[in-house]
Amino acid sequence: MERVYLDHAATTPLDPEVFEVMKPYLLEEYGNASSVHQMGRRARVAMEEARERVAGCLGAEPSEIVFTSGGTEADNLALKGVLGAASTGSEAGLVTSTAEHKAVLEPARRMSEQGRPVALLSPDTHGAVTPEQVEAAIEEETALVSLMHTNNEIGVQNDIPAVARVCDEHDVLLHCDAVQAAGLQPLDVEDLGVDLLSLSGHKFYGPKGIGVLYVRNGVDLGPLVEGGSQERDRRGGTQNVAGAIGLAEALERAVAEAEERAERLSRLQRRLVEGLDDAVPGPYVCNTPLDEAPVAPHVVNVAFPPVEEEPLDGEMLILNLDMQGVLVSAGSACTSGALEPSHVLTAIGLDRSTAAAAVRFSLGAKTTEPDIDEALDTLHSTLQRMR
């Protein structure tokens, strides 16, 4: 059985050429970048070269790049680092939305429990938050707004530059989780107007276990991980030299190929969406509104309402598709297995039984038209049996 992998929003395969660039720093140049001997010095030089390459891709300064273990840590560092260091202390507030990744929502929940003012905005029916909502939510104690660029479950995009202008007018910092946008959308930090921005290497054909937090120079950021002076005292711990080099290589390749890849994926995305009417026996809801809102080119989210009050078992649907060689997910890989309806889908107004029966198809560099057709055929036969 040939496998059709349509879960690229969860992770992408490591580019073999990226791996080749990393190999020397795994097998030969394995020195600790904090060591003062020659191997340590060479590792440090390689680390700083990787930092410069990442900064170049983002229109940033090398001093503004903090390497982390991934997007989740980058998000946590942004929220906890900024609010913990804010001059207003424990009163520093946060504005975010109910459709964010759990890496933002869980720290926000904990901060709220600790007494910090946290405003959770409800997105519109497409999943976006407007600049007007953000402006209305900003109060005197607000220190940070955190909104994702591209929603990881439904692909809908926020107007980050417009939100940035609102934040700038109110002297509030803006953090953007851009994990799902890297390599598909331009991410120049000056054009976006953001103060902090999160990336994760394995979302654009780089290695797992390495991410980036861009921190604009002048932003006061306390450390999340303490115990060392690495990353200019912003993230302690032995630096992942091979991972940083792999991320830099993958990001440069992704940026160079972004326009061409986005155009190709958009065509495949439309082929998938337009094939749903024939593929799905019974009702369905497409939560990726191609012609109604800005969306990423690689995500299609489809939910299946109950038929005659009988809900569809979303987990069994995904497992049945898997058994037939079509690999998809219910949404965020970080929350899969929770057996709870997607918080993103309930945030945009779906009832719990429909939200619990959703599939996210996410396309990648090697996805083909036959892959899309095979996925649609398999979805059709699987739903016929289950319904």
C-alpha positions in Angstrom: 0.0 0.0 0.0 1.4 3.4 -1.0 1.2 6.1 1.6 -0.4 9.5 1.0 1.0 11.9 3.6 -1.3 14.9 4.1 -0.2 16.0 7.5 2.5 18.6 6.7 1.1 21.1 9.1 2.0 18.7 11.9 5.5 18.1 10.6 7.4 18.0 7.3 10.1 15.5 6.3 13.6 16.6 6.8 15.1 17.7 3.5 18.0 15.3 2.8 20.2 18.2 1.6 19.5 19.9 4.9 20.6 16.8 6.7 23.8 16.7 4.8 24.6 20.2 6.0 23.9 19.2 9.6 25.9 15.9 9.6 29.4 17.3 10.2 28.1 19.0 13.4 26.6 15.8 14.6 29.6 13.5 13.9 32.8 15.6 13.6 32.4 19.2 14.8 30.5 18.2 17.9 32.1 20.8 20.2 30.0 22.8 22.7 29.6 26.3 21.5 30.3 27.6 25.0 33.7 25.9 25.2 36.8 28.1 24.7 38.9 25.4 23.0 39.2 25.2 19.2 36.3 22.8 18.7 34.1 25.0 20.9 35.1 28.1 19.0 34.3 26.5 15.6 30.9 25.5 16.9 30.3 29.0 18.2 31.2 30.5 14.8 28.8 28.0 13.0 26.1 28.9 15.5 26.5 32.6 14.9 26.6 32.1 11.1 23.3 30.2 11.4 21.9 33.1 13.4 22.9 35.6 10.7 21.3 33.5 8.0 18.0 33.3 9.9 18.1 37.0 10.5 18.6 37.6 6.8 15.5 35.6 6.0 13.4 37.7 8.4 14.9 41.1 7.7 16.2 41.2 11.3 19.4 41.7 13.0 21.4 38.6 14.2 21.2 39.9 17.8 17.4 39.7 17.6 17.4 35.9 16.9 16.9 33.5 19.9 17.2 29.8 19.2 14.7 27.7 21.1 13.6 24.0 21.1 10.7 24.8 18.8 7.5 26.8 18.3 5.9 25.9 21.7 8.9 27.1 23.7 9.2 30.2 21.5 5.6 31.1 22.2 6.0 30.5 25.9 9.2 32.5 26.0 7.5 35.4 24.2 4.5 35.6 26.6 6.2 34.8 29.9 9.4 36.6 29.0 7.7 39.8 28.1 5.0 39.9 30.8 7.4 38.7 33.5 9.8 41.6 32.6 7.1 44.2 32.0 7.5 47.4 34.1 4.0 47.0 35.4 4.9 43.7 37.0 2.1 41.4 38.0 -0.5 43.8 36.5 0.9 43.5 33.0 -1.9 42.3 30.7 -2.3 40.1 27.6 -4.7 40.2 24.7 -5.0 37.1 22.5 -7.8 35.0 20.9 -9.6 31.8 21.5 -8.4 30.4 18.2 -4.7 30.5 19.1 -2.4 27.5 19.4 -2.4 25.8 22.9 1.2 27.1 23.3 -0.3 30.5 23.7 -3.6 29.6 25.3 -2.2 27.5 28.1 0.2 30.1 29.3 -2.6 32.7 29.0 -4.8 30.5 31.1 -2.2 30.1 33.8 -1.5 33.9 33.8 -5.2 34.6 34.2 -5.3 32.1 37.2 -2.4 34.0 38.7 -4.4 37.3 38.5 -3.0 38.9 35.4 -5.6 40.6 33.1 -6.1 38.4 30.0 -8.5 39.3 27.3 -9.5 36.4 25.0 -11.0 37.7 21.7 -13.5 35.6 19.8 -12.7 35.3 16.1 -15.2 35.9 13.3 -16.9 32.9 11.6 -13.9 32.4 9.4 -11.4 32.4 12.3 -9.8 35.8 12.0 -9.5 38.6 14.6 -9.9 42.1 13.4 -7.7 45.1 14.3 -10.8 46.8 15.7 -11.3 44.0 18.2 -7.7 44.3 19.3 -8.0 48.0 19.7 -11.2 47.7 21.8 -9.6 45.1 24.0 -6.4 47.1 24.8 -6.4 48.6 28.3 -4.0 50.6 30.3 -2.3 47.5 31.8 -2.1 45.7 28.4 1.6 45.0 27.7 1.4 42.4 24.9 -0.9 41.2 22.1 -0.3 37.7 20.8 -2.0 36.6 17.5 -1.0 33.9 15.1 -0.2 34.7 11.5 -1.8 31.5 10.0 -4.2 29.3 12.0 -2.7 25.8 12.2 -6.1 24.0 12.0 -8.0 25.9 9.4 -5.4 28.0 7.6 -7.1 31.4 8.0 -4.8 34.3 8.3 -4.9 37.4 10.5 -4.0 40.9 9.2 -0.9 41.2 11.2 0.4 44.5 9.8 -2.9 46.1 10.6 -2.9 44.8 14.1 0.7 45.9 14.5 -0.3 49.5 13.6 -2.9 49.4 16.4 -0.4 48.1 18.9 2.1 50.7 17.9 -0.5 53.5 18.4 -1.1 52.2 21.9 2.5 51.4 22.8 1.8 47.7 23.2 4.1 44.9 22.0 2.9 42.4 19.4 3.9 38.7 19.3 3.1 36.7 16.2 3.1 32.9 16.1 4.2 32.4 12.4 4.9 28.7 12.6 2.5 27.8 9.8 3.5 30.7 7.6 7.2 30.1 7.2 8.2 29.1 3.7 4.8 29.9 2.3 4.3 33.6 3.1 6.7 36.6 3.3 7.8 37.1 6.9 9.8 40.3 6.9 9.5 41.5 10.5 9.7 45.2 9.4 6.8 44.7 6.9 4.8 42.8 9.5 5.5 45.3 12.2 5.9 42.7 14.9 8.0 42.9 18.0 8.3 39.1 18.5 7.8 36.2 16.1 7.9 32.4 16.5 9.1 29.8 14.1 9.7 26.0 14.2 12.2 24.2 12.0 10.3 21.0 11.3 7.4 22.9 9.7 9.6 23.9 6.7 11.6 20.7 6.1 14.2 21.4 8.8 14.9 19.3 11.9 12.7 18.8 14.9 13.8 20.2 18.3 14.8 23.6 17.1 12.9 26.9 16.8 13.4 30.6 16.7 12.0 33.5 18.6 12.7 36.9 16.9 12.9 39.6 19.6 13.1 43.2 18.4 16.1 45.0 19.8 15.0 47.0 22.8 12.3 44.6 23.9 12.9 43.6 27.6 12.6 39.8 27.7 13.2 37.7 30.8 14.5 34.1 30.4 12.1 31.1 30.5 15.0 28.6 30.8 17.6 29.7 33.4 21.0 28.2 34.2 23.3 29.6 31.6 24.2 32.8 29.7 23.5 31.4 26.2 21.4 33.3 23.7 22.5 36.6 25.3 21.1 35.5 28.7 17.7 34.9 27.1 17.7 31.1 27.0 20.1 29.0 29.1 21.3 25.6 28.1 23.8 23.9 25.7 23.1 25.3 22.2 21.8 22.9 19.5 24.5 23.8 16.9 23.5 21.1 14.3 19.8 22.0 14.7 20.4 25.7 14.3 22.4 25.1 11.1 19.7 22.8 9.8 17.0 25.4 10.6 19.0 28.1 8.8 19.5 26.0 5.7 15.9 24.9 5.6 14.6 28.4 6.1 16.8 29.9 3.3 15.6 27.1 1.0 12.0 27.6 2.0 12.1 31.4 1.5 13.7 31.0 -2.0 11.0 28.5 -3.1 8.1 30.1 -1.2 6.3 31.8 -4.1 6.5 28.9 -6.5 5.5 26.4 -3.8 2.6 28.5 -2.6 1.2 28.8 -6.1 1.4 25.0 -6.7 -0.1 24.2 -3.3 -3.0 26.7 -4.0 -3.9 24.7 -7.1 -3.8 21.4 -5.2 -5.8 23.0 -2.3 -8.5 24.1 -4.7 -8.6 20.7 -6.4 -9.2 19.2 -3.0 -11.9 21.6 -1.9 -13.7 21.4 -5.3 -13.7 17.6 -5.1 -15.4 17.5 -1.7 -19.0 17.7 -3.2 -18.5 14.4 -5.1 -16.3 12.8 -2.4 -18.5 13.4 0.7 -21.8 11.5 0.9 -24.0 13.6 3.1 -23.4 17.0 4.8 -20.0 18.5 5.4 -18.6 21.9 6.4 -15.4 23.2 4.8 -13.7 25.4 7.4 -11.1 26.8 5.1 -12.9 29.6 3.2 -10.8 29.9 0.0 -12.8 32.7 -1.5 -14.0 34.5 1.6 -10.9 35.2 3.7 -7.1 35.1 3.3 -6.0 31.5 3.8 -2.7 29.6 3.7 -2.3 27.5 0.6 -1.6 24.2 2.3 -4.5 23.6 4.7 -8.0 22.3 4.2 -10.2 21.6 7.2 -13.4 19.6 6.7 -16.0 18.7 9.4 -18.9 16.3 9.2 -22.2 17.1 11.0 -24.3 14.4 12.5 -26.7 12.6 10.2 -30.1 11.9 11.6 -28.7 13.0 15.0 -26.0 10.3 14.8 -22.6 11.9 15.2 -19.6 10.7 13.2 -16.7 9.4 15.2 -13.9 11.7 14.1 -11.1 9.6 15.6 -12.3 6.4 13.9 -12.5 8.3 10.6 -8.9 9.3 10.8 -7.8 5.8 11.9 -9.8 4.3 9.0 -8.2 6.7 6.5 -4.8 5.7 8.0 -5.5 2.0 7.5 -6.1 2.8 3.8 -2.9 4.7 3.5 -4.1 8.3 3.8 -2.5 10.1 6.7 -4.3 13.2 8.0 -5.1 14.6 11.4 -7.9 16.2 13.4 -6.0 19.5 13.8 -3.1 20.4 16.0 -0.7 17.5 16.6 -0.1 19.0 20.1 -3.7 18.3 21.1 -4.4 15.1 19.1 -5.5 12.2 21.4 -7.3 14.6 23.7 -10.6 13.3 22.5 -12.0 16.8 22.8 -13.6 18.8 20.0 -11.2 21.3 18.4 -11.1 24.6 20.3 -10.6 26.4 17.0 -13.7 24.9 15.4 -15.9 25.6 18.4 -14.4 29.2 18.5 -15.7 29.8 15.0 -19.2 28.5 15.9 -19.3 24.8 15.1 -21.3 22.6 17.5 -19.3 20.1 19.6 -20.4 17.0 17.7 -19.5 18.5 14.3 -16.2 19.9 15.6 -15.3 16.5 17.0 -15.7 15.0 13.5 -13.2 17.1 11.6 -10.2 16.2 9.3 -7.3 18.5 8.5 -5.6 17.8 5.2 -2.3 19.6 4.9 -0.3 19.6 1.7 3.5 19.7 1.2 6.3 20.0 -1.3 5.9 16.5 -2.7 2.1 16.4 -2.7 0.7 15.6 -6.2 -2.7 15.7 -8.0 -2.9 11.9 -7.8 -2.4 12.2 -4.0 -5.3 14.6 -3.8 -7.5 12.3 -5.9 -6.6 9.3 -3.9 -7.4 11.1 -0.7 -10.8 12.1 -2.0 -11.6 8.6 -3.2 -10.6 7.1 0.1 -12.6 9.7 2.0 -15.6 8.8 -0.1 -15.4 5.1 0.5 -14.6 5.5 4.2 -17.5 7.9 4.9 -19.9 5.6 3.0 -19.0 2.7 5.3 -19.1 4.8 8.5 -22.4 6.6 7.7 
